[in-house]
Amino acid sequence: MPYQKPSELPDSVRENLPEGAQKIYLKAFNNAWDEYSDQDDRESTAHKVAWSAVKQRYEKRDGQWVRK
């Protein structure tokens, strides 16, 4: 189900990603949710797309997600 604001994101996202990355995740998830509406594993696919979008601009360094 789409997210309206970052505070609604899963704990694993909110607790690990900085605010900017959370916004990227939210937008990518919602776009993928709409795009893959005909798939059975829609939610799983949307989460994968969202993480991929975050990884284009952020990387994990020393246990923290930082901008590339």
Secondary structure as a PSIPRED ss2 file (coil, helix, strand):
# PSIPRED VFORMAT (PSIPRED V4.0)

   1 M C   1.000  0.000  0.000
   2 P C   1.000  0.000  0.000
   3 Y C   1.000  0.000  0.000
   4 Q C   1.000  0.000  0.000
   5 K C   1.000  0.000  0.000
   6 P H   0.000  1.000  0.000
   7 S H   0.000  1.000  0.000
   8 E H   0.000  1.000  0.000
   9 L C   1.000  0.000  0.000
  10 P C   1.000  0.000  0.000
  11 D H   0.000  1.000  0.000
  12 S H   0.000  1.000  0.000
  13 V H   0.000  1.000  0.000
  14 R H   0.000  1.000  0.000
  15 E C   1.000  0.000  0.000
  16 N C   1.000  0.000  0.000
  17 L C   1.000  0.000  0.000
  18 P C   1.000  0.000  0.000
  19 E H   0.000  1.000  0.000
  20 G H   0.000  1.000  0.000
  21 A H   0.000  1.000  0.000
  22 Q H   0.000  1.000  0.000
  23 K H   0.000  1.000  0.000
  24 I H   0.000  1.000  0.000
  25 Y H   0.000  1.000  0.000
  26 L H   0.000  1.000  0.000
  27 K H   0.000  1.000  0.000
  28 A H   0.000  1.000  0.000
  29 F H   0.000  1.000  0.000
  30 N H   0.000  1.000  0.000
  31 N H   0.000  1.000  0.000
  32 A H   0.000  1.000  0.000
  33 W H   0.000  1.000  0.000
  34 D H   0.000  1.000  0.000
  35 E H   0.000  1.000  0.000
  36 Y C   1.000  0.000  0.000
  37 S C   1.000  0.000  0.000
  38 D C   1.000  0.000  0.000
  39 Q C   1.000  0.000  0.000
  40 D C   1.000  0.000  0.000
  41 D C   1.000  0.000  0.000
  42 R H   0.000  1.000  0.000
  43 E H   0.000  1.000  0.000
  44 S H   0.000  1.000  0.000
  45 T H   0.000  1.000  0.000
  46 A H   0.000  1.000  0.000
  47 H H   0.000  1.000  0.000
  48 K H   0.000  1.000  0.000
  49 V H   0.000  1.000  0.000
  50 A H   0.000  1.000  0.000
  51 W H   0.000  1.000  0.000
  52 S H   0.000  1.000  0.000
  53 A H   0.000  1.000  0.000
  54 V H   0.000  1.000  0.000
  55 K H   0.000  1.000  0.000
  56 Q H   0.000  1.000  0.000
  57 R H   0.000  1.000  0.000
  58 Y E   0.000  0.000  1.000
  59 E E   0.000  0.000  1.000
  60 K E   0.000  0.000  1.000
  61 R E   0.000  0.000  1.000
  62 D C   1.000  0.000  0.000
  63 G C   1.000  0.000  0.000
  64 Q E   0.000  0.000  1.000
  65 W E   0.000  0.000  1.000
  66 V E   0.000  0.000  1.000
  67 R E   0.000  0.000  1.000
  68 K C   1.000  0.000  0.000
